[in-house]
Amino acid sequence: MVLLASLLLAACDGGEPLIKREPKDPGPFPAADRPVADIVSSRWSNEEARDRVNESGTVMARAAIKPGMTVADIGAGEGYYTIRLAQAVGKEGRVLAQDIVPATRDALAERVARERLDNVSVKLGAPEDPKLPEASFDRIFMVHMYHEIEQPYEFLWRMRPSLRPDGLVVVVDADRRTANHGTPPALLRCEFAAIGYRQVTLTPMPSAGGYFATFKLAGERPAPEAIRPCRDPSQQTARTKADARVSGKHEMVDQPNP
């Protein structure tokens, strides 16, 4: 329990944001009804602590990672999963590690070169677009980073074509508000569903600070203008409480279905 507590406290280290966010017009995509966590660190916790609870081993086993697969590691940071995925998929597999912070991307590229991981490539993405090649990936990993995506509908929309028909998106996050560096599972499921993904699994995973979820493609990708945004229950409740304070009333609010 002490180790788990230290992992949770280390999640999304404090400090000044690595990226100063400027308000962005979502264009044809709906705006997200939730706060966005600042990108304050390229790591979730130190690698030794994560290995002591077998975080990557458990996640890769649940994701059914096999030799020869092609995997994208989105928001790869210092490369905790990148390095271990490279070993798991073997020489016949491929790993694309992506990050949106140039200095982090460069540091990871140096690590990949230093460790001679010939089956890994490193790429700079954009906050609203992972810039992945189409129909290329058996698995797309999004570990402790989903809550940092400012435009989730555009991001998931642009990411969707890169997944192979039988591929899976793997999400690991904490079950807490996005402002507190987590994503409520119902909100996660709703935002993915809005772009044409179906949730396959959702499993508690305390060793990784929250839960493990997977998604697959379902139906057609909607036009940006046709996407129906999700309401964040925590935001809706907060707004209602604020209105109640102003009016002097206290109301019970049902959490909306995503």
N, C-alpha and C positions, 0 to 999 in steps of 0.2 A: 504493500500500500504506500509505503514511503517513496519507493521508486516511481510508482504511478503518479503520485502527487507531484514529484519533481518534474516528471515529463510534462504534465499538464501546465505547470507553472512556466515551463520553458517554451511552451507553444507560442509561436509568433512573437519572438523576443521583442521587448519594448525598445524604445528609442525613436529617433527621428525617422520619418518615412523615407524609404529609398526612392520613391517616386512622388513628386508633388502633383496631385491630381488637379487638372483644370476642368471645369464643367464642360461637358461635351454634348452636343445636340445628337440625340439617338437616331435622327433621320427617320427613315420609314419604320424603324423598329420601336416597340414600346419601351418606355423607361421602366426600370425596375422599381418596385414598390418596397424598397429596403435600403438601409444604409450599406455602405461599402467599406470594408476594413482596409486600412492603409497597409501597403506592403512595407513592413518594417524590418524584415530580416530575410535572408536567403536560406535560413534553416528553421526547422520546426523544433528540433532538439538535437543534442550531439549524437553522433553515429554509434558510439560505444553503448550509450544508454538505450538506444533503440534496438540494437542487436541483442542486448541482455534480455529483452522481452520478446525477441524474435519477431519484431514488427514486420520487416520486409518478407521474411519467410512465410509468415501467416498470410499476408496480403497476396503474395504471389501464388501461394497454394490455392487460396480461395478464388483467385482470378484464373486459375488453371493455365499458368504460364508454362509453355513447353518449348523445347529446342526447335529452332527454325522459325519461330514467330517473329513478326515485325510489330514493335511496340513504340508508342510515343509517350514520352514522359513530359507532361506539360507543367510549367512552373518548376523546372527541375532543380533550381537552386544550386546547392553545392554538389549535387549528384548522388545523394544517398541511394535513391532507387535506380538511377541511371547505371551506376556501377554494378549493382546486384542484378538488375535486369539483363545487362550485357552477359554476365556469367550464366544466367538461367537460359537465355535463348541460344547461346552457343555461337560457334563460328558461322553456322548457316543462317542464323537469325540477324535481325537488325534492330537497333534502338535509335530513335531520334529524340534527343534531349532539347527542349525548348525553354527559353526564359525571355522575359521582356526587359530585363535590366541588363544593359550592355556589359557592365563590369562583371556581373555574375556570369553571364554567358561566356565571357573571355576567361574567367577563372576556371569554369568547368571545362572549357576546351583545353586549357593547359593541363588539367588533371587527366582528361581522357588521353591526351598525347603522352603524358608522363607514365601512365599505366598501360600504354600501348593497347588500347581497346579499339581494334581495327573495325569492329562491328558497330561502332557508335559514331553518329554525326551530331553536331551541335548547331542549333539554329536560333536566331533572334526572331521572336514573334512580336505581335502588337497587342495592346490591351484588349482590343475588340476582335482580334483575328489571330488564331494560332498559326496560320499560314502553313497548313499541312497539305501534302500532295494527296490527290483524290484516290479513293479506293485502295489505300495502302496499308491500313493497320488492322491487326487482329485484336489489339487492345490499345486503349488510350487511357493513361493514368493521370488522374488529377488528385494529388495528395496534399491536403492541408493548404489548398489555394483557391478553391471555388469561391469562397466568401470575399476574395479580393478582386473578383471580376466585376467591373463597373457596368458593363453592358452585357448581361448574361444571355439575353435573347439573340443578339447579334453574334456573340461569341459561339454559342451552341449551334446557331444556324450555319455559320461559316465552317465550323468544325465537322458538321454532319457528313458531308460528302467524302471525307477522308477515311471514314470507317468502312471496313468491308462488310458485306451483307450479314455475315454470321459473327461479326466482331462485337466487342463489348467496351463500353466506357466504364472505368473503375474510379469511383470517388471515395476518398477517405476524408472525413471531416468531423468536427465536434458538433454535438447536438446542443447548440446555443445560438443566440442571435448573431446575425452577420456582423454587427458592430463590435461584437465581442469575439471575433475570429472563429466563427462557426457558421453552420447553416442548419436550420430546423429541417428534419427529414421531409416533412410534408411540403415545405416550400421548395426544396430540392426536386422532389418528384414532380411538382406542378410545373416548375420552370422547364424541366426536361421534356415533360409531356407536351408543353406548348409548342415545341419545335419538332415533335414527331419521334420521341424516344419513349420506350416503355421500360419501367423499372422491372428488373429481373430478380434481384435480391436486395435485402436490407438486413444487416446483421450487426448487433452491438459489437464493438471492438474496443474495450477499455485500454488495451495495450497500445493502441494507436490514438488514444485520446478521444474516441467517440464511436463512430460506426463505419462500416464497410458497405458500399452500395454498388450495384452494377446496373447498366442500362444497355438496351439494344435498340436498333432501328425499328420503327413501327409506322407504317403508312408513308405518306408523301411528306416531303418538306414543305411547309406552308409558305405562301408569299409573305414577305415582311409585314405588309399592311394587314394581313389576316390573323396575325399572332394575337392571341388574347392573353394579356398580362395576368400574373398571379398576384393576389393580395397577401402580404405578409401578416399573419395573425398577430404577431407581437407589435407591429406598427399600428395595425387597426385598433388594438386594445389600448395602446399608448395614446392614440389620437382621441379615442372616446373618453378616456380618463381625463385628458386635458380639457375636453369640452365640458365634461361633468364638473370639473373644478370651477370653470368659468361660470357655469349656470347654477352652481351650488347643488347639483344633483349627483347621485351615485347610481350608475346603471350597470347591469350585468350584460356582457357582450358575448355572444356565441362566436367562437372562432370560425371564420368562413371556410368552406371547403375549397381547397385549391382547384 
